[in-house]
Amino acid sequence: MSHQFVHHVFLSFRSKTFGDHLHTALLNAGIPSFRPDDKELDKNLQNSIQESRILIAIISKDYASSYRCLDELTHMIQTKKAFGNFLLPVFYDVDPSDVRKQKGSFEEPFFNFKKRYKTEKVDQWRAALREVADLGGMVLQNQADGSESRFIQEIVKVVVGKLRRTVLSVDSHPIGIDSRVKEIDLWLQEGSNNVDILAIHGMGGIGKTTIAKIAYNLNFDRFEGSSFLADVRKVLEKYDGLARLQRQLLSNILGKNVEKIYNVNEGSVKIQEAISCKRVLLVLDDIDNIDQLNAVLGMRDWFYPCSKIIVTTRNGHLLNSTEACRCRMYKLKTLDAKESLQLFSWHAFRDETPR
């Protein structure tokens, strides 16, 4: 079951006037946005958030007084971690440090929550506020000279820019993915002046592509250009497979449609020009022979410093060559018994445990 985006933007806000104005501005810009009605059943909340590509949390002084807003924020952060959705915090007339430390208007609501809700729930809300504050985001008093109308237009510009870049769809229930993605996520965020390559290898059907997609979704915004080339092995079996991959790579990196490449050599020259002047994230999914791997390794010198390349392969023997030692290896293990049961239950019963 694929993770599809029904809405472009999900809005979470307590300050109705500002939230409504932003909602209207997004609609006027041709960007469908969604704010669930307060009467909507809570069981639909998580699905509604997962079905939106961009998540915007408008943190105002009264935001923490709403358990609904705090629930939304908790699900938004979980969705960002699981699927790589873009989460934009908007701090409306509040200091992000007050949100992080839960001071000022963010302190009193929690005294009341302690009496009404379980400690575990309250701790989740506190953690969500700390995490959203750490993301940075947009702050009214620091942008557009404090003008609300100009601030809203700045937010719309950010949303438009994000929508121009493609987020990949992934499985709706990626069991056991978080721990496996974490190491790759950290590697992608490492500061390095080199062009680094990571090889994810393991048996077929184990989740290599899913992990590569989630890591890509979580990090492509950190780079000036990005491209995910799926099913490389199958595409290369076609008579124009290499030219097709070259066109896709150039289109992704340049941000415009490249319709024609007259020969592979021309494509190689154009690719070298495109990737030599900007930090790029490139994923090559399902490489299956040594020539393909050597081609990737040979491209390393074309890339601008600090670029990252991920390859996935089920053929671990490719990584035994001397040249392949220049890659970082990540061997993907099978799910354990508990994770396997969860995955079966989601597909069989649409729930995390068997009925």
N, C-alpha and C positions, 0 to 999 in steps of 0.2 A: 504494500500500500504506500503510495508516494505522498510526500509532504507537499501539498499544493497551497498556493497563496490565493485566497479568495479576495482579500482586500489589500490595497497598497499600504495603508497606514492604520494602526490601532492607536486610539487616543485614550489616555488615562488622566483624568483631571478632576479636581474638586472646585477650582475657581471657574464657575460656569461661564461668566462673561468672556474671559480671555480664551477659555477652551472652545466656546462656540465660535468666537471670531477666527481662531486658527482653523477650526473645522471648515468654516465657510471659505476661508482663503485657499485651503487645499482643494476644495471642490471647484472653486473658480479657476484654479490652475489645472483642472482636469485630473486631479488625483483622488480617486475614491478612498475615503477614510471612514473608519467605523468607531463608534462609541456605543457600547451596549446600554440598553435601557436598564434602569435600576431594578425593574421587575423581572429581568431575564434570570432564568434559573442559574445558580452558581455552577451546576454541573456542566453548563455550556461555556463557561468563562474560559477555561483553559483551551478548548478547541478554537474559540473565537480569536484568542491571542496567537495561537499557532498558525492560524490561517491568514495572518497579516505579515507582510514582508518587513515593514518598518514599524517599530514600537516607539511611541513617544509618551514619556511620563512627564506631565507638567506639575512640578513640585511647588506648591504654593504653601503659605503659612498654615492653612487649615487642612492640608493634604493628609497629615497623620491622624486627624480626628475621624477619618472615614476608614472603617475596617475593610470596606469594599475596595477602596483605592489601594490599601496596603496588600490586599489579596491579589489585586491586579498586578501590582509591582512585583510581588513574589513570583507569580507565574511568568511575567515578562522576563525576569532575570533567568529563570529556569529554562525558558524557551530560547533565549540568547545562547545559553551554554549548550543546550542540546542540539539546536538546529542552525546556529549562527545568524539568526535574525539580527538586524541592526537595531540597537536600542539607543535612543537619543534622549538624555535627561534635559529637561528645560526647567531652569530654576527661576520661577516667577516671583520676584520681590522677596527672595530668601537667600541667605548665605549658605553655600554648599557645606561649609564647615559645621553649621548648626544642624544640617541634615545628617552629616556623618556622626556627630557627637550626640545627636538628639537633645539639643539644647533649645532654649527659647520656646517657640510655639510647638516644637516637636517633643518637648519633655512632658508636659502635663497629660496629653492623651494616654500615655503609657501607664500612668498611675491608675487610671480608670480601667484600662485593658486588663491589668493584673487581676482585678476583681471579677472580671466577666469571662475571660478566656484562659485556656490552658497555657501553661508556661511555654510549652513547645511552640505553640502558635505565635505568641508574643515574641519569642526569640527569633522566629523566622522573619517577622516584620522588621525587627531591629536590624537583623543582618541584611535584609533587602535594602533598607535605607542607607546603611553603610556602603554597600556595594554600588548603589546607583550614584552616590556622592563621589566615589572613587573613579567613576567613569569620566568625570569631567562634565562635558556637555556644554549647553549654552546658558548664559547668565544675563538676565535682563539689564542689571545695573552696569554690566561691563560691555554691552554691545548696543549699537544703534543709539548711543547717547541716552539710553533709558526710554526711548520712544517705543511704545507698545506696537504701534502700527508698523514701524520699520523693523522692529524685532520679529514680528510675525512674518514679514517678507523675507527676512534672513533665514528663518526656520524653513520656509517654503523652498528657498534656494537650495538648502542643504538636502532636503527630501528629494527634490528634482535631480540633484547630482547623484544621490545614492541609487535612485531608480534607473539611472542610465547604465548601471553595472549589474550584471546578472548574478542572482543568488541561485545556487543549485538546489533542486528538490532532493530530499533524502527520505528514508523510511520514517514513518510516523512514530514507530516504537523502537528506537535504536538501543536494544538491550546491551548492557556492558560496554557501551561506547565511551562514556565519560572518562574512565580511567585510561583507556587505550588512546584517546585523542590527546589527553593532557600532555604526554611527553612530546608529541609532535607539535602541539601548540606552543610549548615552551621553546622548542627548537626554532620555530618560525619567528619567535620574538627575540631570539638571541641577537645581540649586536655583533656584527662581523663585517669586515671589509672584503671578505672573500665571497665567491659565488659557491654556495654550499648545495650539495645534493643529498637527498634522503631517499633510500629505497625501502618501501614497505613490501615485505614478501610473506607468503604463506599459501596454503592450499586454496583451491577455488571455492567460492561461496562462503568464505570465512568473514567477509566484511571489509576487505581492503579498500574497495571503491567507496563504500559508505564513510569510512574513517577519513579517507582523503578528501571527500566532498565536504564533510563537516569542518575539517581543519582549514580547507580553502575558504569556506563561508565565514569562518571566524576571523580570518586574517587578510583577505584580499584587499580590504580597505587600507591596510598598512603600506601597500605598495602603490607605485605610480601606474603600473599596468599589471594585468593578470590574465591567465588563460587556463582553462581546464579542458584538455583534449581527451575525450572519453573513448574507450574501446579501440585503442591504437592498433592492436593486433587485427581486429576485424576490418577496420578502415583500410589498412595497408594491403589487405587481400584484394581490394577493388583495383581496377586498372588505373584509376586516377587518384588512388588513395593518398599518396604523399602530397600531391598538389592540393588535395582537399584539406589535409591537415595544415598545410602552409597557409592557405587562404583563411582558415579559421583562426589560426594563431595571429596572423597579421590583423585581421578584423578586430579581434579582442584587444590586442595591444594598442592599436591605433585609434580604437573607438569609432570606427566607421567601416562600412561594408566594403570588403575587397572582393570584387567579382571575378577578376581574371588574373591568372598567372600563366604566362605563355610557356614556361618551362621550369623545371625544378631548380636549375641554377639561378634563374632570375629570382625565384622565390627565396632561395638561400641568401642572396645579396640583400633583398628587401628586409628579410627577418633580421639579419645582422645589423642593418642600419636602425631598425626599430628598437631592438633590445640593448643596443650599446649605449644609449643615452638616458635610460631611466631604470629605476629599481623595479624588477619584475618578479612575480610569483607565477611559476609554470608547473602544472601537473600533467604528467603523461601517464595515463591509466592503461594498464594491461600490456606491458611490453613483454615479449616472449622469446626474443633471440638476441644473441650477443651483438649482432650488427646494429640492432636498434639501440642497445645500451651504449655501444661505442659511439654511435652518432650523437647521443645525448651528452656523453662525456666530452666529445669533441667540440660541442657547442659552448662548453663552459667559458672559454676565453672570449666569446662574443658578448657575454652578458655584462651589464653594468655592475660595479661592486655592490655588495649587500643584497643581490638578487638570490632567490631560493628556487630550487627545482625539486619536485617530488615525483618519483616513479613508483608505480605499483607493478608487481609481477608475481606470478605463481611459480616461476621457474627459479628456485633458489640457486641452482648451479651457475646462473649467469653472474652471480656475485662472487664467484671464486677466483676470477681473473685478477691480475695485478692492477689493471686499470680500475676495476670495480672497487678496489680498496680505497679509492679516493671518495667513495660514497659513505655516508653514515647508514648503518643497517638497522632496520626495525622489523623483527620477526613477529608476526601476528599469531597469537595462540588461539586455540579454539575456546568457545564459551565453556564455563564450568557447568555443573549439573543444575545449579539454581538458575543461572542465566538462561540455559537451554529451556528449562521449564517455563520461565517467564515469556520467552519468545514464542514457544508453542501456544501458550495460553492466550497471548494477544491475537494470534492469527486464528485460533480455534474458537475462542470465547469472547474476543474483544475486551479482555480484562487481563490484569497482570497475574492473576492466580486462577487455577481451574475451579469451575463451579462444583 
